[in-house]
């Protein structure tokens, strides 16, 4: 079977004159004064901030609920004497929640290095 070599410039080979014109018209539209003022952008930013806040709240509720669940399972297994759930299971769960929270905090810090603002 003969192997076909891809073209050297894939984007240029797929960009038609109509697509090229569309890209230029979209770029020109985005830099016009009415669009550049970005008044249309404010509701989207507000929605994104509210959505982010909702995700943080939901994530916190899920994390605390799962910790309570594992804690209750640990207490029940101790009372029943089966030791299905131990303190080590609880500590592993705390470690997972800490790792996820730490990753989110590290991502927020890294984003702030380039001038981004996550909070507020």
Secondary structure, 3 states (H helix, E strand, C coil): CCCCCCCCCHHHHHCCHHHHHHHHHHHHHHCCHHHHCCHHHHHHHHHHHHHHHHHHHHHHHHHHHHHHHHHHHHHHHHHHCCCCCCHHHHHHHHHHHHHHHHHHHHHHHHHHHCCCCCCC
